[in-house]
Amino acid sequence: MKAFSTAFFVLSVMMLWTVEQAEGWGVEGHKIVAQLAWNRLSSQSQKVSKQLMGSKSMADIAPVPDTYRSTAAGKWSAPCHFYDLPRVKTFSMEYCTGFCVVKSVTNYTELLATELQQNILCDLTKGVEPCALSFLVHYVGDIHQPLHVSYGDDKGGNDVKVKFFDKSTNLHSVWDNDILQKWNSEIDSAVTELESIMEKNPDVVQKYMNDTNPEDWGAESFGYVLSTVYNFNGVVRINSNSPRAQKQDPHLGQQYYDANLPVVQQRLIAGGVRLGVLLDHILTSV
């Protein structure tokens, strides 16, 4: 597979993208999206998936592309995890002139169909390029993390230093890991809670199922960037030994957590539901 996908990506990637972002969702988030999707797959899709994955589960293969891109062989794939936009107020694909996470979902949908015809199995050995199924599961997770469809000038929030409760961190990490881990870092328990939310909101689940366009998914994530992700203020402190005000890193505490935990939960649900629909379509067509 590497000869096909690397040739397809690498030239434009190296010319057009120079900044590597942090991973989208942490390991927990990617596994949650994958498990939600797995639980919704038809028996035929699960059977085909197992043939591809061997002894591994869909949750096992979900984080692998982040490990791969940290290797010398996988460095080319880093820009495929995100979509950097300028400070615009409306989502548009015009800024994805090379490759980005939106195009990655489309590309690996096609590659998975090709690999199915060739019966290419998933090799999860470190340093070996993951199979298309692993990439696709991962990128559908990435596209639903709002700061992976965000501003390039602050590296998707990586350059925005904040305090999350008592932890010094950055905004990207808050959305990758911190909100989710404060809520529930245990995969099975988190999945159970999210499925309970889904059962109580079938209309929302159906809405996610009906929208199979990755550009819409990216637009949704960017909408949260515009509306809530950056909705905080810096704290100004007066130093008693100086007449000057000193600006501190913004403190994101209970109010920010309460406002954005439902967003994190809904993005995980949307990713899991849509990944399930996408995989059912691909895996039942063989």
Order of alpha helices (4+ residues) and beta strands (2+ residues): alpha-alpha-alpha-alpha-alpha-beta-alpha-alpha-beta-beta-beta-alpha-alpha-alpha-alpha-beta-beta-beta-alpha
